[in-house]
Amino acid sequence: MLESIPKAGAAIVQKTWAERLNDEPELESDADEQLLMTIPFSGQANIHSVLLYTAPTTSAPKTVKLFKNRDDLDFSMASELHPTQIIEVPPPVPGADVFELPLNRAHWNATTSVTLFFEDNWSDGEEDVTKVGYVGFKGQFMKLTREPVNFLYEAAANPQDHVSIPGVGGIGSVLPGQ
């Protein structure tokens, strides 16, 4: 997280669904209207949509560039690189709930981290602060584990390892109904 109050980004990502509309904590840029936020996952996710809530002010984000599996970005790289997807956030309305912003599902399979670059806000350059109150994702999650997986593999079957079925003499020797 760059250009914000320390730990504010982690706090808004850790908000529960019931806390999504709370004004505090809030992620806020401090130098200009740009914000850069990287969210790592503890496994792989297939993401369908981004959930975003901001207070209904001109400091709400307008353009968000999303980058898949990039945790090495800074502001200059985020401005210059081609993002995985660009989202135009609608202007916030008083009394509105969380915006669900759909993503192109084909681009967001096997996602291990998402970097959100909030490029500008609805003030059209008049306000230097961008504020975000809640960020969430919808999709499927698969936990990655480094534990060994036990399985049995037989290159060639050994008849002595298998239980024989009484009454069956050999393969194909007796057909049913005879």
Order of alpha helices (4+ residues) and beta strands (2+ residues): alpha-beta-beta-beta-alpha-beta-beta-beta-beta-beta
